[in-house]
Amino acid sequence: MSKKPIEKEEDIVVAAASMKAIAHPLRLKILCVLSAGALSVQDIVEQVGTTQSNISQHLAILREKGILTANKDANHVYYRIGDSRILKLVGLMREVFCSI
């Protein structure tokens, strides 16, 4: 049973740009920790294990590409995966690459 191929050029462009944006080990790790739900920048730093500056740079890239959304609450900024297709892709990636 085959699925319908991507026909619209704009869909291909969006898919390629999204995959390019997430094709970095640290950004993939960020997406994996965010797949469980929204987290503050500090929570992401603690779970991913690098500097806040480094995390902020990668969050900016993911946000710029429309993959993440951010909400400010008092002194904290919370990030979440804003594109359900990316959430599905991260889940599939975990299933394929992280299962024993």
Backbone bond lengths (Angstrom), bond angles and torsions (degrees), N, CA, C in turn:
res aa  C-N    CA-C-N  psi(-1)  N-CA   C-N-CA  omega(-1)  CA-C   N-CA-C  phi
1 M - - - 1.437 - - 1.526 107.61 -
2 S 1.323 117.88 115.88 1.459 121.21 -178.75 1.518 110.37 -99.50
3 K 1.322 113.75 149.95 1.461 120.05 177.45 1.520 109.14 -93.84
4 K 1.309 115.24 160.21 1.460 121.90 179.38 1.531 109.63 -66.09
5 P 1.327 118.16 130.75 1.468 120.35 178.61 1.537 111.26 -70.75
6 I 1.323 114.97 160.02 1.463 119.72 174.77 1.523 107.41 -69.66
7 E 1.307 116.21 122.25 1.461 119.92 -175.91 1.518 113.34 -106.11
8 K 1.297 117.33 -34.22 1.458 120.20 -176.23 1.525 110.27 -81.31
9 E 1.316 115.04 131.67 1.463 120.61 179.00 1.527 111.06 -58.25
10 E 1.336 117.34 -39.02 1.467 120.62 -178.74 1.525 111.31 -63.58
11 D 1.347 117.70 -34.90 1.465 120.74 177.61 1.525 110.82 -66.32
12 I 1.312 116.43 -38.79 1.461 121.02 178.72 1.529 110.15 -66.09
13 V 1.328 116.49 -42.38 1.466 121.32 179.49 1.528 110.36 -63.22
14 V 1.333 116.86 -44.17 1.469 121.15 179.19 1.528 110.02 -64.07
15 A 1.319 117.71 -44.84 1.465 121.53 179.58 1.527 110.87 -60.75
16 A 1.325 117.04 -45.17 1.465 120.91 -179.55 1.525 111.29 -64.31
17 A 1.327 117.40 -42.79 1.467 120.86 -179.91 1.525 110.95 -65.35
18 S 1.323 117.07 -40.33 1.464 120.96 178.83 1.525 111.12 -64.80
19 M 1.322 116.08 -44.92 1.462 119.58 -179.12 1.524 111.17 -66.77
20 K 1.316 116.61 -36.29 1.468 119.85 177.14 1.524 110.31 -64.43
21 A 1.337 116.93 -40.82 1.464 121.09 -179.15 1.522 112.29 -66.49
22 I 1.314 117.53 -35.18 1.472 118.67 -177.84 1.527 112.86 -91.01
23 A 1.326 117.65 -6.30 1.463 121.96 -176.24 1.529 112.05 -79.68
24 H 1.293 116.31 56.11 1.465 122.98 176.07 1.531 105.93 -143.48
25 P 1.321 118.14 132.78 1.469 119.45 -175.91 1.532 114.58 -52.77
26 L 1.314 117.66 -42.17 1.466 119.68 -178.28 1.526 111.26 -70.05
27 R 1.320 117.01 -39.20 1.468 119.74 178.67 1.528 110.73 -67.76
28 L 1.323 117.26 -36.70 1.464 119.97 174.90 1.525 111.01 -63.09
29 K 1.314 115.79 -40.90 1.475 119.98 178.74 1.527 110.32 -64.06
30 I 1.323 116.93 -41.58 1.469 121.37 177.08 1.527 109.52 -59.92
31 L 1.315 117.30 -46.24 1.458 120.72 179.81 1.522 111.81 -63.39
32 C 1.324 116.61 -36.96 1.470 119.60 177.68 1.529 111.09 -63.05
33 V 1.334 117.80 -43.51 1.469 118.65 -179.73 1.523 111.14 -71.50
34 L 1.335 117.39 -29.86 1.462 120.34 178.63 1.525 113.23 -80.77
35 S 1.317 117.46 -10.35 1.464 119.48 -179.76 1.526 111.80 -66.40
36 A 1.333 116.77 -19.49 1.467 120.76 177.70 1.524 111.76 -84.44
37 G 1.332 117.97 -13.73 1.460 121.25 179.50 1.511 111.56 141.61
38 A 1.322 115.37 -179.63 1.466 121.83 -176.50 1.523 111.57 -65.74
39 L 1.336 114.85 143.46 1.466 121.79 177.46 1.521 109.09 -139.70
40 S 1.321 115.20 153.23 1.458 120.42 174.15 1.526 108.38 -76.34
41 V 1.318 115.17 163.06 1.462 119.97 178.72 1.527 109.63 -57.96
42 Q 1.326 117.19 -43.39 1.468 120.60 -179.59 1.528 111.58 -62.47
43 D 1.324 117.94 -39.75 1.464 121.23 177.10 1.524 110.61 -62.98
44 I 1.325 116.11 -40.55 1.467 120.38 178.67 1.524 109.63 -64.29
45 V 1.332 116.93 -44.35 1.468 121.65 178.70 1.527 109.73 -56.76
46 E 1.323 116.68 -46.93 1.472 120.80 -178.30 1.529 111.78 -64.49
47 Q 1.321 117.29 -40.71 1.463 119.89 -177.20 1.523 113.50 -77.76
48 V 1.331 116.41 -32.58 1.466 120.12 -177.92 1.524 111.15 -85.78
49 G 1.344 116.39 -35.11 1.454 119.67 174.44 1.514 115.94 85.78
50 T 1.312 117.45 45.27 1.460 121.27 173.18 1.529 107.73 -144.06
51 T 1.312 117.25 -172.69 1.464 120.16 -175.93 1.530 112.10 -76.48
52 Q 1.313 115.60 157.58 1.454 120.51 177.93 1.529 110.47 -63.72
53 S 1.313 116.78 -37.95 1.465 121.11 178.91 1.524 111.03 -60.31
54 N 1.323 115.99 -45.54 1.463 121.33 179.88 1.532 110.61 -64.12
55 I 1.317 116.48 -45.87 1.468 120.80 178.80 1.524 110.01 -60.79
56 S 1.320 117.34 -44.86 1.463 121.32 -178.35 1.525 112.00 -59.69
57 Q 1.326 116.94 -38.93 1.464 120.61 178.16 1.523 110.95 -62.53
58 H 1.330 116.32 -44.16 1.458 120.38 -178.73 1.530 111.36 -72.53
59 L 1.320 117.47 -36.12 1.460 120.31 175.81 1.528 110.62 -61.90
60 A 1.326 116.22 -39.58 1.467 120.84 179.33 1.530 110.99 -61.80
61 I 1.314 117.01 -41.46 1.466 121.20 178.60 1.528 110.17 -63.24
62 L 1.325 116.54 -46.73 1.463 120.50 -178.96 1.529 111.60 -66.41
63 R 1.302 115.92 -35.31 1.469 119.88 178.83 1.538 110.15 -70.83
64 E 1.325 116.34 -42.73 1.469 121.79 179.59 1.525 111.50 -59.53
65 K 1.323 117.25 -33.48 1.467 121.60 -179.26 1.527 112.24 -86.77
66 G 1.335 117.25 2.91 1.456 120.79 176.87 1.512 114.72 79.73
67 I 1.328 116.51 13.57 1.457 121.02 -178.42 1.522 110.72 -83.50
68 L 1.327 115.91 -37.17 1.466 121.31 179.54 1.515 110.58 -114.27
69 T 1.319 114.65 154.64 1.458 121.49 169.39 1.517 107.33 -122.04
70 A 1.323 115.81 156.64 1.466 120.26 -178.49 1.524 109.35 -130.64
71 N 1.312 115.01 143.04 1.464 122.31 175.40 1.516 107.94 -130.18
72 K 1.319 116.09 132.66 1.460 120.63 179.38 1.522 108.97 -96.10
73 D 1.329 115.31 133.84 1.458 122.60 177.39 1.522 107.06 -134.24
74 A 1.320 115.68 105.62 1.473 121.93 -175.81 1.530 108.62 57.89
75 N 1.331 117.22 -117.89 1.468 120.99 -177.33 1.523 113.34 -96.41
76 H 1.315 117.12 6.99 1.468 120.11 -176.89 1.525 110.69 -116.31
77 V 1.328 114.97 144.41 1.455 121.56 173.29 1.526 106.51 -110.86
78 Y 1.325 115.51 126.85 1.459 121.33 -179.99 1.523 109.60 -107.71
79 Y 1.319 115.29 131.28 1.453 121.57 179.66 1.521 109.69 -109.33
80 R 1.328 114.43 147.12 1.464 120.63 173.76 1.518 108.03 -147.42
81 I 1.323 115.21 160.39 1.458 120.25 175.87 1.518 106.63 -73.22
82 G 1.317 116.34 119.09 1.449 121.38 -174.58 1.513 114.40 -96.20
83 D 1.311 117.05 -6.26 1.461 121.65 -178.37 1.528 107.72 -115.87
84 S 1.317 116.56 113.58 1.470 120.76 -176.58 1.529 112.24 -60.81
85 R 1.330 116.78 -26.98 1.473 119.77 178.11 1.522 110.44 -66.67
86 I 1.327 116.88 -37.67 1.468 120.58 178.42 1.524 109.96 -68.88
87 L 1.329 116.49 -39.65 1.464 120.70 177.30 1.530 109.89 -59.14
88 K 1.319 116.21 -42.77 1.462 121.47 177.98 1.533 110.45 -64.79
89 L 1.330 116.02 -41.64 1.462 121.33 179.89 1.531 111.17 -64.36
90 V 1.323 117.42 -42.14 1.470 121.15 178.47 1.530 109.58 -64.00
91 G 1.328 116.96 -41.74 1.466 120.32 177.45 1.521 111.73 -61.24
92 L 1.314 116.40 -43.15 1.463 120.99 178.12 1.522 111.04 -65.51
93 M 1.326 116.70 -40.91 1.462 121.07 178.55 1.530 110.37 -60.24
94 R 1.336 116.06 -44.27 1.475 119.98 179.22 1.524 110.04 -62.83
95 E 1.330 116.73 -41.95 1.459 121.38 -179.65 1.532 111.18 -62.41
96 V 1.313 116.39 -43.53 1.469 121.17 -176.80 1.515 112.11 -75.78
97 F 1.339 117.81 -45.22 1.453 120.49 -171.68 1.517 115.01 -98.36
98 C 1.313 118.70 -17.83 1.468 120.69 -174.15 1.521 113.55 -108.55
99 S 1.319 117.72 -2.50 1.460 118.60 -179.97 1.530 109.78 -85.03
100 I 1.305 114.26 153.55 1.487 119.79 -178.04 1.502 109.36 -92.40
